[in-house]
Every structure is written in C-alpha cells, then in structure tokens.
Amino acid sequence: MKKVSLFGSALVALVALTACGGSGGSGGADENKLTAWAWNINIPVLEEAAEQFAEDNPGFELEIVEVGTPDVYQRITTGLQANGQGLPDIMLVEDDRVQGYLSNFQDAFLDISEYGFLDDHNDKFPDFKTELLTVDGGVYGFPFDAGPAGVFYRTDLFEEAGIDAEQIETWDDFIEAGQTLRDELDVAMTGIDIANDDGVYRMMLNQQGTFYFDENEEINLDSEESIKAMEVVQRLHQDGLNENLVGWDAWLTGLANGSVATAPTGAWLTGSLTEQAPDLAGNWGVFPLPAMEADGNRASNLGGSNYMISANTEQPELAYDFMEYFATTDDVQLTAMENGLFPSLNTIYDDPIFTEPVAYFGDQAIWEMFAGMMDDIPAVNYTGNYSIARDETETAQSDAAGGADVTDVMTRAAEQLQNRMN
C-alpha cells in the first residue's frame, strides 16, 4: 500500500490540490480505489482496515496520503474554497474543526444519512460524537476516536505524600491534595502551559455542559461556569501548584522526571506515557476528572476525530461502504485502540480488553473506567469561531494566572471575542 508524504514539497502540494485522489477530477478514476488524508498513528489503522475490507472487495485499494496538522487543514480549506477541487475522497478531521467546516462548507461533504448511517448505527456511538456531525438532520462524517478525560497521576508520589486519590472528588479536593504534594515533596500538581494551552479549562467547561459558546452559539466566556473553571486554573498557579511547562516535549519531560505529579487530560496520553517513561511502569494510575462541586459531573472529553467524505468524490458508494466498515467493525476499532486511540464505537466496550488490568498503570482496568464515562460526556458547540475563542481564553488564562481578577479577564475576553467576530 502506497504512502505519500506531502511535507516540504511545493510540487507535491500543487499536485495534491489539483489532482489528488478520486474527487474533483474529470473522469477516469479507478472504480475500486480511494484516497485518504490522515496522519501519525491513524495511518496503520487505515492500512489494516483497507486490507480487511479488500478481503471481501477484491481489488480495493486505499492510497493514504500522509499530511500532518496544521498542514492538513490548510490544504482542506484551500480545497473547499476551490469547490472541492484537489480534495481526497476521505479526510480525517478533528472534533474542534468539524463545525467550522460544516458552517461554511456543508455542501462540500457527503451527507451519509442518505446512505442509512443514522438508521443503522446511531446507537453505536455516544451522543456527543453524533451531534457534532449532525446539521439540519444530515450527518456529515463517521465518528472515530474520542478523548474521555481523567487525571493521570504518579501513584508512588501520592503514596509518599500520604494522598489518597480516591478521596479526590472535587477540584477543591484536587487543590488541597496539590498543596500537600507541594509541602511534602516540593512537587508540582500540574504542568499547564499557561500561555498556550487551555485544555484543563476546556475540560472543566465541558463537564459543566458548556463551552466557549452555548447551545445557541452565544459567547459564553463570561458565564458563571467559565469563571468557575478559570478560577481553578488561577488557584493552581497562584498557589504554586502548577509548573508552567511550555510545549508538548517539556510537558512529557516533566511527567517523566517527576517534577509534575498529575496530568488532567484525555485517554490518548496513555500511549505517550508508556513510550516516554517505560521505566515508570507500575507507578502511574488514573482517576476520574474532579467535579466542580460535590456529586457533580466528572465526565469530560479532550480531543477526538472523525472521517469525512468529500461530496466531490467520484466513488461515493465505495467511500461510504469502506468508511462504514471502518467505523463500525469491532476488529478495526480494536486495532485503533492498540495504536493508542480510544474508539467511539461502543460495541467494543464488552471486549475483554476493557476489563483487563493494565500493568503500566498498576494493574488498574483504566479502559473500563474511560468507557464508563462516554455516555455522560456533554456535547460541545465548537462553532466556526473555535480558534479565535481559544486564542482569547489563552490570553485570559495568562492574565488570571498572573493574579488579575477572573471575572474582569473573562468579561474582557468575551468582549474581545465579540469584536473579532463582528
């Protein structure tokens, strides 16, 4: 199976935008061949699925063009602006990008409800994934992986400091435990990149059933829920419980060397931890995200992606059949899990792998914990203004971490966002 890299080649980029794949062409497409854009650990999953699909569809070929983020979104946007010219048949799109594309280019994507996807498979996926892809009754993509959130933590450091993770039920409890960790071991509780990553804040919004925007696409940055979430980040930083680790590599290093004891994040961190810190096997555990108040919701999501089909594809039925197979076949989704992704397909949650103890995490059945959260994760209204909203919240997070009044900074962030949207 052929893989083509688009990195660093203007010539290949030009070809990709004018004649890549089976869509936007002028005929002569191979009737049994599709092209897909994807990246990283998604590629071996696609390859395995294509091989399995070909067993019942002799001659089927999937050409995978490896394009990483953010390049892939620049190329997708360019193709959409050119009425679909140059787009592949199939493209991987992360959750936070979907609504932006659908709000501006809805007709550029294949409505898979016309092929019966909702009727046949809607109950196999959590609502927060299917709602993301649904517009005016149409469905414009196949749910793939998700990022159910939890708190990854160093069990050895917690034990040394006398902290019982099972007693951490709220963010107040989390902060109290962080103070103990600071005082006893001089270790930070979190490693939030204050100026560049508002992921912890976003998870707290999500668990409260809201986001940057409410269900009516109204700006929500100055809401009670938003202020509560940002106050938690401020307290973590102002109390000396957060080490400001700038960038992905610094964050993983801090987790690996023990300068930071926890990582509130999505389930996808498991693969990075086991690869980056294999010597810490048995010293990591996971507990559910703390609630905002006693008995509050502890389910949230960070990350995830979907596959979308170009409406310009010359092989719509073949593209649908393959992606339906990909998205709803247990073996394929278990392959995804083996590659470090957490599938949205709930029919696999009864597989023995979900109850098996994971040695790296002290024989904890972490997959069962994550699967149990999926139906409780609220849907998110990203809207087409997600990127500028995130930009404003990260600025606000920096100000709040510096000691500014949270209500003031979030009110200002809401005003700034409104100005940028006008």
N, C-alpha and C positions, 0 to 999 in steps of 0.2 A: 504494500500500500504506500502510495507516494505522499510524502510530506514536503511542503514547500515553505521555506522561510521568507517572510517579507521584510525582515529587519534590514535597515541600512541600504536598501537598494531602490533608488528612484525609478529605475527602469521597471523592476518588478511591480512597484506600486502603480505605475502608469498602466501596465498590463492588467493588473487586478481591477483597476477602476474602469477599464474599457471592455475587457473580455473574460473576466474571471468567472468560472463556474457555469451553471446552467441557466442563469437568469440574465435578462437584459440583452440577450443575444438576438441574432436574426435568423435563427433556424439552424438545423444541422446538429443539434445537441444529441449526445449519446443517450438513448432512451433508458438506459439502465445505469446511468452514472449521475452522481450528485456531488456537489462541492460544499464544504462546510468551513467556516472560520471559527477557530477556537484557540485555546492557549493552555500551556502548562499541563497540570495533571488531568485536565479534561480530555486530552488527546488520546492517551491509551484506553480510556473508557469508550470513546467513539470508535476507535480501531477494533476493539473487542466486539462491540455491538454490531459493527458492519460485517465482521467475519461470521457472527452468528446469524445475522439476517440473510447473508448470502447463501447459507446452507439451504434455506427454503426458497431463495430467489437467485437461482444460478445466474452468474454473470454480473451481479450487482457490484458496483464499485463506488466507494466513497473517497473522494480526494480531499484530504484535510490540509487546509492552508493555515499554518501557524502564525497568528497575529496576536501579540500581547497588548495589554492595556497600557497606556491610553490610546495607542495607535489604532486599535480595532474600532474605537468609537469615532475617531476622526474619519476613518475610511467608511464606516457605516453611514455617518452623517453626510459625507460627500456623495455617496451613492444614493441616499434618499433624496437629497436635493437635486440629483440628476434623474429623478423619476425612476429610481431603481436600477439604473444602468451600473454595471460593474459589481453589483452585489452577488454574493454566493446564493445557493439555494437555501442554505441553513446557516444561521448565525447564533452564537452564544451571546446572551445579553444579561448582565447582572440586574438584580432586582431594582436597584436605585435608578437605573437608566430606562426601564421599560415604559413608565408612564410619560416621561418626556418624549420618547419616540412616538408613542401612541397618540399623544395630544397634538402632535404636529404632523405625523405621517401615518395615521391609522390605516389608510387605504393601501399603504405600501407593504403591509404584512398580510399573510394568508389568514383568513378567518376560519379556524379549524372547527368551530361549532357547526359549520356547514357539512363537515365530514362526520359528525356524530360524536365528537370528543366529549362534550358535556354529558350527553345521554349515556355514554358507555363508561366514562371514567371519573366523573366529577367527585364521586365519593371516595376516591382513592388518594386524594390529596387534601391537605389542610386548607381551610377557608382563606387564610392569609396569603396563600400562594395563588389560588384560583381567582380570587378577587382582584389581585394585582394585574392579571392578564385579561380581565373581562371589561369590555367597554360596550355600552348600548346593547347588551345581550350577545355580542360576539366575543369569541375567545381567540386571542392572537399569539398564543405561544404555549409551549409544553413546560409545566413546572419541572425543575430538575432538583438541584441541591438547595439546602437551606442552612442557616446558621443558628440553630437553637442555642441560646446563651446560658452560660453558667460561670462559676468562679473557679478557675484552676488555681490550686494552692499547694504550697510546699508543706506536706504533712509533717516532715521532720522539724521544720522551723516552728510550726504551730505547736507541736508537742513540746518542744524545748521551751517555748514561751508560755506554756500552760493554757493554750487556747483550744477550745472545743468547737470545731467547725459546725457541728450540729446545732449549737446554740445561737448561731448567727442567722437570724430570721429577717431582720430589717437592715436598712442602710445605717441606722443609728448603731445597731449591734456591730456592723462591719467596721464602722469608725472606731468604736470602743475597742474592738479587737486590734485594730491598727495601732491604737495608742499603746496597748500592751506590748505589741511587737516592737514598736519604736523604743519603748522604755527598757524592755528586757534584752533585746538583741541588737538594737540600733539598725534595724532592717526596715525598709520602706514597705508599705502595704501594696501600693500600686505604682505603675510606671507610665502614667498617662503623659502623652506628648501634648502638652497644654496648648501650644500654638497651632498644631497641625492635625489633631485627631480628637474629635468629639464623640468617639464611639461609645464611651461609658454613658455620657449624657443622652445619646440617642437610644440606648437600650432602656434607660430609665423612662424616657418619653414613651417608648413602645409598650413597656409593661403597664403603663398607666392608660393605655388605649388611645394615645395621640401621637403626634409627630410635629415636624416643623409647621405643617399645615393641618387643619382639622378636616373633617369629612366633607366640608363644603369648599375646600381649597382656600379657606381664610387663614391668614398668617396667625400662628399660634405661639410665637416665641415669647410673648409677654403673658402667657396664660399662667394660672396657678400651678399647673403640672410642670410647665417648663421651668418656672422659678424654683420649685422644689428640687428638680433634678440638678439644676446648675448650682444650687446651694450645697448639695452633696459634694460636687467636684470642688467647690471653693473650700469646704471644710477639710477635705482630704489634703489639699495643697497647703492651705494656711496652717494646718496643724502639723506640718512636717511629715505627713504620712505618704506623700507622693514624691517619687523621684522622676523628674522631668526627663524622660528618655526620648530623644529626638530621632525618629525614624525607626523603621522595622528592625534593622540589624541591631541597633542599640537596645531596643526593647527585648528582643530574644536573648541578647547577651546578658542583660540584667536578670532575666528569668533563669538563665542557665548558671550564672555565677552566684546567685543567692542574694544579690543586693535588693531584689524585689521579691516578695513572697507570694503575690497573687496576680492573676490576670483575669478580670471580668471580661469575657469575650465569647465568640462563637465556637461551636464544637470543632470547627476546622483547625483550631490551634493544636489539636492532638498530634497531627502529623508532624508539625514543625517542632514540637517539643521532643518527640521521640527521635527525630533526626538530629536536632541541635544539641540535645543533652541526654544521650543514651546512658551515660553513667549515673543519671539520677533516677533510673528505673526503680519503682517502689516508693519513691519519695514525693510523688505527686498524687493529688486527689482532685475531685470536682464536687462542688455543692451548688445547689440552685442559686440563681441571682437573688440577692436580698430584696424584700418587698419595700415599698415606700412607707408602709405603715403595717402594724400588726395584722396578720391574716390577709394582707393584700396579695395581688397577683405577682408571682415570681417568674412567669414565663415571658420571654422576650426573644428577639431574633437579631442577629447581626450578620449580614452577608447573605449570599444565595444567588442563584442564577437560573436562567430559563433558555430554551431554544426556540427561536422564531424563524418562520419560513417567509422568504420574500414572495410577495404577490406576483412578482415578475418571473418566478421560476417557470421553466418550460416543462417541468415534470411535477406538477402539484400533487398528483395522486401518489406517485412514488415517494416524494418528500414526506407527505403525510404518513404513508404506511411505515416508512422507516422510522420516523420520529415517534409515531405511536408505539411501535415496537420498542424503541429505545426507552421511552418514558414510562412504560407500563410493564416491562418484563423484569421479573424479580432478579434473574441471574445478572442482567446488565446493571441493575442498581446495586446489587451486592458487589459487583466489580468496582463500581464507583466508590463504594464505601471502603473497599480495600485500598483504593488510591487516595484516601484521605478526605473524601467528600461525604456529607451527610444527606442521603436521599430524602426527597419529599414523599415518595411513594410509600403509603402506609401498609401495603400488603406484605412488605418485607419485615415489618416490625415483629412478626411472630417467629422469624427465623431464630434458631438457637444462638446465633452470634450476638443477639441483643441481650441475652441473659448470661452470656459467658463472662467470667471475670477477666479483666484486662490487667496483666501482670505489671505493666509500666505504672498503672495507677493503683498500685497496692491491692490488686485483685478486686477492685471495685467494678461493678457492672455499669460503666458510665453510659453505654449506648442505650440501655434500658431507661436510664434517667432522662436522657435527651429526648428519646422517642415519646416518653410520657408527657412532655411539655408541648408537643406540636399542636395539639388541638386547642390549647389555651393561649396561643400567641395571637395577639390582636393584629388585624390588618393595618397596613400603613398606607397613607396617602402621600406618596413622594411628590407628585405633580411634576410638571416640566421645569419647575424652578428649584429643584433639589440642590443643584450645585451652588447656586448663589446663596441659598438659605444656609447651607453648610458653611460657606465662607463667612457669613455674618455670625454664626454661632461660635465658630472657632475664634473669631476676634473677640466676641463677648466672653468666651471662656478664658482667654488670656487676661482680660480686664478683671474678671471675677477672681481669678487665681491670684492676681496682684492685690486684691483687697477691696476693689470697688464694690459698691452696693449692687447686689444681684438684681433687684427689681429695676434699678436705673439702667444697668447694662443691657438687660433683656428688653426693656422698653425701647432703648436706643437701637438695639439690633432689629427689632420689629419695624421701627420707622425707617431705618436704612434699607431693609429688605424691600419695604413698600416702595421706596424711592427708586430702587433699582428695577423693580418690576413695572413701574409706570412708563 
